[in-house]
């Protein structure tokens, strides 16, 4: 499959798909923390322009910035109306990209009230990490992720991290267990669809 990972500087999701043989591309304004490998590439450019000039992908997973969307910043909403509207337009543009399968990921945010409710809510503890972090997924032509490794002991590590210049990056990186589940379950979706069709 041809995979596009939008707004990802870490390379975690991109490489989870790439190591399974998928041609995977990440696009972000920042450089990639993980160097691309044989099956992957990273482009530093505007994702909206990129996706409309390169609409040959089978699946896009998008991580739009949550600065003006997350309800955790609700006390600032009145002062950031223009930024909020711009952020919502960005999300709509990603959701409407000419790609057959799409996942948009964000924390609890105004996307739920201004665009539509999420199709699924997940936590890292469902995928091998002992942490809670409410994560919403808006899905197009994709099944819900199935938990892979339930962890009983759970903490809110990411929220307890002290303020620092790197805090926003640490909060935005996808947990490897979640990335692996996406790659394993959604990377096989075309084969699963074909198998279901042949057996039906």
C-alpha positions in Angstrom: 0.0 0.0 0.0 1.0 3.6 -0.4 0.8 5.4 2.9 0.8 9.1 3.7 1.4 10.3 7.3 0.4 13.9 7.6 1.8 16.3 10.1 4.3 13.8 11.6 7.8 14.9 12.5 8.7 11.9 14.5 8.6 9.2 11.8 7.2 6.7 14.2 4.0 5.9 12.2 5.7 6.2 8.9 8.4 3.6 9.8 5.8 1.2 11.4 4.3 0.9 7.9 7.6 1.0 6.0 9.1 -2.0 7.9 6.1 -4.0 6.7 6.9 -3.3 3.1 4.5 -0.4 2.5 5.7 2.7 0.6 5.4 5.3 3.3 5.7 9.0 3.2 5.5 11.6 6.0 5.0 15.3 5.5 5.6 18.0 8.0 7.0 21.5 8.3 9.7 20.1 10.6 12.5 17.6 9.6 12.0 14.0 10.6 13.5 12.8 13.9 13.9 9.3 12.4 15.8 9.1 9.1 13.7 7.5 6.3 14.5 4.0 5.3 14.4 2.0 2.0 10.6 2.1 1.8 10.0 5.6 3.2 10.5 9.3 2.6 9.9 12.6 4.4 9.0 15.9 2.9 9.2 19.3 4.6 6.4 21.2 3.1 2.7 22.2 3.4 0.6 19.0 3.6 -2.5 20.5 2.0 -0.6 21.5 -1.2 1.3 18.2 -1.1 -1.8 15.9 -0.8 -3.6 17.7 -3.7 -0.6 17.4 -5.9 0.0 13.8 -5.0 -3.3 12.1 -4.7 -2.2 8.5 -5.4 -2.1 7.3 -1.8 -4.2 4.4 -0.5 -4.3 5.5 3.1 -3.6 8.7 5.0 -3.1 9.1 8.7 -3.3 12.7 9.8 -2.2 14.4 13.0 -3.3 18.0 12.7 -1.9 20.3 15.4 -4.2 20.5 18.4 -3.1 23.9 19.8 -6.3 25.7 18.8 -8.6 22.6 18.9 -8.0 20.7 22.2 -10.6 21.4 24.9 -7.7 21.5 27.4 -7.1 25.0 26.0 -10.8 26.0 26.2 -10.1 29.0 28.5 -8.3 30.7 25.6 -10.9 30.0 22.9 -12.5 33.5 23.0 -9.1 35.1 22.3 -8.2 32.7 19.4 -11.3 32.7 17.2 -9.5 33.2 13.9 -6.8 30.7 14.8 -9.5 28.2 15.8 -11.4 28.6 12.5 -8.2 28.2 10.5 -7.4 25.0 12.5 -10.9 23.6 11.8 -10.5 24.4 8.1 -7.2 22.6 8.1 -8.9 19.5 9.6 -11.7 19.6 7.1 -9.2 19.9 4.2 -7.4 16.7 5.5 -10.7 14.9 6.0 -11.7 15.8 2.4 -8.4 14.8 0.8 -8.8 12.7 -2.3 -7.6 9.5 -0.6 -9.9 6.5 -0.2 -9.0 5.7 3.5 -8.3 8.3 6.1 -7.7 8.5 9.8 -7.5 11.8 11.6 -6.1 11.8 15.2 -6.5 14.4 17.9 -7.1 14.7 21.6 -10.6 15.5 22.9 -11.3 18.6 20.8 -13.8 20.9 19.2 -13.7 18.7 16.1 -16.3 16.6 17.8 -18.8 19.5 18.1 -17.8 21.6 15.0 -17.3 18.8 12.5 -18.5 15.4 13.8 -18.0 13.1 16.7 -15.0 10.7 16.5 -15.5 7.1 15.4 -13.3 5.7 18.1 -11.5 6.7 21.3 -8.3 4.9 22.3 -5.7 5.1 25.0 -2.0 4.0 25.0 -2.8 1.4 27.6 -4.7 -0.6 25.0 -1.5 -1.0 23.0 1.1 -2.0 25.5 1.9 1.4 27.2 0.9 1.9 30.8 -0.5 5.4 30.3 -3.8 7.1 29.8 -4.2 9.7 27.0 -7.6 10.1 25.5 -7.1 10.0 21.8 -9.9 10.4 19.3 -9.9 8.9 15.8 -12.1 10.1 12.9 -12.2 7.2 10.3 -13.0 7.0 6.7 -13.3 3.5 5.2 -11.2 2.1 8.0 -12.2 -0.4 10.8 -11.8 0.6 14.4 -8.4 -0.4 15.9 -8.5 -3.5 18.0 -6.5 -3.4 21.3 -3.3 -5.4 21.1 -1.9 -5.5 24.7 -4.0 -4.2 27.6 -1.9 -2.8 30.4 -3.6 -2.8 33.9 -1.4 -0.3 35.7 -2.0 3.2 34.2 -0.7 6.7 34.8 -1.0 10.1 33.2 2.7 10.6 32.6 2.4 13.0 29.7 0.3 15.5 31.7 2.7 15.5 34.6 5.6 16.4 32.5 7.0 19.8 33.6 6.9 22.7 31.1 9.8 22.8 28.7 10.5 23.8 25.1 10.2 20.1 24.1 7.0 19.4 26.0 4.7 19.9 23.0 6.8 17.5 21.0 6.8 14.8 23.7 3.0 15.2 23.9 2.4 14.9 20.2 4.5 11.8 19.3 2.5 8.7 18.6 3.1 5.8 21.0 4.9 3.0 19.2 2.3 0.4 20.2 -0.4 2.5 18.6 1.7 2.9 15.4 2.3 -0.8 15.3 -1.4 -1.5 15.6 -2.2 0.9 12.8 0.4 -0.6 10.5 -0.6 -4.2 11.3 -4.3 -3.8 11.1 -4.8 -1.1 8.5 -1.8 -2.2 6.4 -3.6 -5.5 5.7 -6.9 -4.0 4.9 -6.7 -4.4 1.1 -5.8 -8.1 1.5 -8.6 -8.6 4.1 -11.1 -7.0 1.7 -10.0 -9.2 -1.2 -10.1 -12.3 1.0 -13.6 -11.4 2.2 -14.7 -10.9 -1.4 -13.3 -14.2 -2.6 -14.8 -16.1 0.3 -18.2 -14.4 0.1 
